[in-house]
Amino acid sequence: MANIKSAKKRILVNRTKAARNQAIKSKVKTMIKKVDAAVAAGDKELAKTNLVIAVSEIEKARSKGVFHRNTAARKVSRLAKATNSIA
């Protein structure tokens, strides 16, 4: 355990930020699963509406520094490609 006051504060701040990042990542994963489920079911309209929501969540996570910009772009690209593949 840390003895220095600033180190103790750093531990608390890191815990708070880790919890926030974990919640954001979890939300993004949930949205991605919703898009994938709609694609698997072949429901193009549902997939498109879920895609818009998922892209919004991914971009929010990117802007908050949870995801690197290339990671966010890759996730969006894969979701869009999957949604567009529905005949």
CORBEL-V87011 format. One line per field, one symbol per residue. ss: DSSP state (H for helix, E for strand, L for the rest). phi: phi as a letter, one per 40 degrees, with the letter a starting at -180 (. if undefined). burial: # if it has 9 or more other ideal C-beta (glycine too) atoms within 8 Angstrom, else .. Layout:
ss->???
phi->???
burial->???
//
This chain:
ss->LLLLHHHHHHHHHHHHHHHHHHHHHHHHHHHHHHHHHHHHHLLHHHHHHHHHHHHHHHHHHHHLLLLLHHHHHHHHHHHHHHHHLLL
phi->.cbcdccccdcccccccccccccccccccccccccccccccgccccccccccccccccccccccgcbcccccccccccccccccccc
burial->......##.##.........#..##.##..##.###.##......###.##.###.######...##...##..##..##.##..#.
//
